[in-house]
Amino acid sequence: MDTMVADQIFKVIDSLNLQRVETVLTGIRPEVVQTVVSIGIDFNNLTIKSSLQKAIENLLIRF
């Protein structure tokens, strides 16, 4: 993932947040996370799960 793709993904997430849509990122490989963090993107306000299954399980528990 290059910086342009990462930037576009986070612009979409920011747009969704403005509409009160909670975004959950899933299945991000460690090397992708390292790249994104190295360019200064902050993951602190995002929900991240290791797989789509884990994200759905978390959603079902909440509701």
C-alpha positions in Angstrom: 0.0 0.0 0.0 1.5 3.3 -1.0 0.9 6.6 0.8 -1.6 7.8 -1.8 -3.8 4.8 -1.3 -3.6 5.1 2.5 -4.4 8.8 2.3 -7.5 8.0 0.2 -8.7 5.3 2.6 -8.5 7.7 5.5 -10.3 10.4 3.6 -13.2 8.0 3.1 -13.1 7.1 6.8 -13.2 10.8 7.8 -16.2 11.3 5.4 -18.0 8.4 6.9 -17.3 9.7 10.4 -19.0 13.0 9.5 -22.1 11.0 8.6 -21.9 9.2 12.0 -20.9 5.9 10.4 -18.6 3.8 12.5 -15.8 2.3 10.4 -14.1 -1.0 11.2 -10.9 -1.9 9.4 -10.3 -5.7 9.1 -7.5 -7.9 7.8 -4.7 -5.4 7.7 -1.3 -7.1 7.3 1.4 -6.0 9.8 3.6 -4.6 7.0 0.8 -2.4 5.8 0.3 -1.1 9.4 4.0 -0.3 9.7 3.9 1.6 6.4 0.8 3.6 7.4 2.2 4.4 10.8 5.5 5.4 9.4 3.8 8.1 7.2 2.1 9.5 10.3 -1.4 8.2 10.1 -3.0 7.7 13.5 -5.0 4.5 14.2 -6.0 5.6 17.8 -9.6 6.5 16.9 -10.3 3.5 14.7 -11.7 0.1 15.5 -9.5 -2.6 13.9 -10.2 -6.3 13.9 -8.0 -9.1 12.6 -10.7 -10.5 10.4 -14.2 -9.8 9.1 -15.5 -12.6 11.3 -14.1 -10.9 14.4 -15.7 -7.6 13.4 -19.1 -9.3 12.9 -18.8 -11.1 16.2 -17.9 -7.8 17.9 -20.9 -6.2 16.3 -23.3 -9.0 17.4 -22.1 -8.7 21.0 -22.7 -5.0 21.0 -26.3 -5.3 19.8 
